[in-house]
């Protein structure tokens, strides 16, 4: 009776263990992070470029604030989304600034949430003006809000899984 084991048996057991661990790791990833992707994917980088290019032009006389301009992908909530932020200083009153973004965003296909009459008050509030449209086939959100008497911010956001972000 031959009691020696084939050297291949150990190799097969090792391969089976590695495949089991890989399957477990993949399952845990989907469980914790979902199947819609994360900020580590190439798709996130592509979406950040699309979102940052979708922001309407600032009004004449507005000055970009470099330290308030960034594009990032956030996945700390489990539902990854991208945001392109730009900050500006300006010398306009709220009515003129709201009118600029209402008109410019509208011409670029952004649909306003709320009425034009509410826009200056929303601009000054913590909520800001809000617009929605599809950017490269996925829903996106544009927010314009005052950060002080002579500063405002513009943010374009989009979820990586294509879901709608509420204003």
C-alpha positions in Angstrom: 0.0 0.0 0.0 1.4 3.4 -1.1 0.9 6.1 1.6 2.8 8.9 0.0 0.8 11.9 -1.2 1.3 13.5 -4.5 3.2 16.8 -4.5 0.4 18.2 -6.6 -2.1 17.7 -3.8 -0.5 20.5 -1.7 -0.4 22.8 -4.7 -4.1 22.2 -5.3 -5.0 22.8 -1.6 -3.0 26.1 -1.7 -4.7 27.2 -4.9 -8.1 26.4 -3.4 -7.3 28.4 -0.2 -6.2 31.4 -2.3 -9.3 31.3 -4.4 -11.5 31.0 -1.3 -9.8 34.0 0.3 -10.2 36.0 -3.0 -13.9 35.2 -3.1 -14.3 36.2 0.5 -12.5 39.4 0.0 -14.6 40.3 -3.1 -17.8 39.5 -1.3 -16.8 41.7 1.7 -15.9 44.5 -0.7 -19.3 44.4 -2.3 -21.0 44.1 1.1 -19.2 47.2 2.5 -18.7 49.4 -0.6 -21.5 48.3 -2.9 -21.2 47.2 -6.4 -21.4 50.7 -7.9 -17.7 51.4 -7.7 -15.5 53.7 -5.7 -13.3 56.7 -6.0 -10.4 54.4 -6.9 -11.8 53.5 -10.3 -10.9 55.2 -13.6 -14.6 56.0 -13.9 -14.4 58.4 -11.0 -11.6 60.3 -12.6 -13.5 60.5 -15.9 -16.6 61.7 -14.0 -14.6 64.4 -12.1 -13.5 65.8 -15.5 -17.0 65.8 -16.9 -18.5 67.4 -13.8 -15.8 70.1 -13.5 -16.3 71.1 -17.2 -20.1 71.5 -16.6 -20.0 74.6 -14.4 -21.3 77.8 -16.0 -19.0 80.7 -16.5 -18.5 83.2 -13.7 -19.8 86.7 -14.2 -17.5 89.4 -15.5 -15.5 90.9 -12.6 -15.6 87.8 -10.5 -12.2 86.7 -9.2 -11.4 83.0 -8.6 -10.2 82.1 -5.1 -7.5 79.5 -5.7 -7.6 77.8 -2.3 -11.4 77.3 -2.8 -11.1 75.6 -6.1 -10.9 71.8 -6.2 -12.4 68.6 -7.7 -12.8 65.6 -5.5 -14.4 62.2 -5.2 -15.9 61.3 -1.8 -16.9 57.8 -0.8 -17.0 58.0 2.9 -20.8 57.4 3.0 -20.6 54.3 0.9 -22.2 56.0 -2.0 -19.4 57.6 -4.0 -20.0 61.0 -5.6 -17.8 63.7 -7.2 -17.9 67.4 -6.7 -16.2 70.3 -8.4 -16.0 73.4 -6.2 -15.0 76.9 -7.2 -14.9 80.0 -5.0 -15.1 83.6 -6.2 -14.9 87.1 -4.9 -17.2 89.7 -6.6 -18.6 93.2 -6.3 -22.2 92.3 -7.4 -25.3 92.5 -5.4 -27.3 89.3 -4.8 -29.9 90.2 -7.4 -27.3 90.6 -10.1 -25.3 87.5 -9.2 -28.5 85.4 -9.0 -29.7 86.8 -12.4 -26.3 85.9 -14.0 -26.4 82.3 -12.9 -30.1 81.9 -13.5 -29.6 83.1 -17.1 -26.2 81.5 -17.8 -27.1 78.1 -16.3 -30.5 78.1 -18.1 -28.8 78.7 -21.4 -26.5 75.7 -20.7 -29.4 73.4 -20.0 -29.6 73.5 -16.2 -33.1 73.4 -14.9 -33.6 75.7 -11.8 -35.3 74.4 -8.6 -37.5 77.1 -7.3 -38.6 80.4 -8.9 -36.5 83.2 -10.3 -38.1 85.5 -7.6 -36.7 83.2 -4.9 -33.2 83.0 -6.4 -31.6 86.0 -4.6 -32.8 84.9 -1.2 -31.8 81.3 -1.9 -28.4 82.5 -3.0 -27.9 84.3 0.3 -29.3 81.4 2.4 -27.3 78.4 3.5 -29.0 76.3 0.8 -28.0 78.4 -2.3 -29.6 78.3 -5.7 -29.9 74.8 -7.1 -30.1 73.5 -10.7 -30.3 70.0 -12.2 -29.3 68.5 -15.6 -27.7 65.4 -17.1 -24.0 65.7 -17.7 -22.7 62.9 -20.0 -25.9 61.0 -19.5 -26.0 61.1 -15.7 -27.8 63.4 -13.3 -25.8 66.3 -11.9 -26.5 69.1 -9.5 -25.3 72.7 -9.6 -25.3 74.8 -6.4 -24.5 78.5 -6.2 -24.4 80.1 -2.8 -23.0 83.2 -1.0 -20.2 82.6 1.4 -20.2 86.2 2.6 -21.0 89.6 1.4 -18.5 89.5 -1.4 -17.8 85.8 -1.8 -19.7 82.9 -3.3 -19.2 79.3 -4.3 -20.2 77.2 -7.2 -20.4 73.4 -6.8 -21.3 70.7 -9.4 -22.0 67.3 -7.9 -22.8 63.9 -9.4 -23.2 60.4 -7.9 -21.0 57.7 -9.5 -23.8 55.2 -9.6 -26.0 57.6 -11.7 -28.5 58.3 -8.9 -30.0 61.7 -8.4 -28.7 64.0 -5.7 -31.5 66.1 -4.1 -31.2 69.9 -3.9 
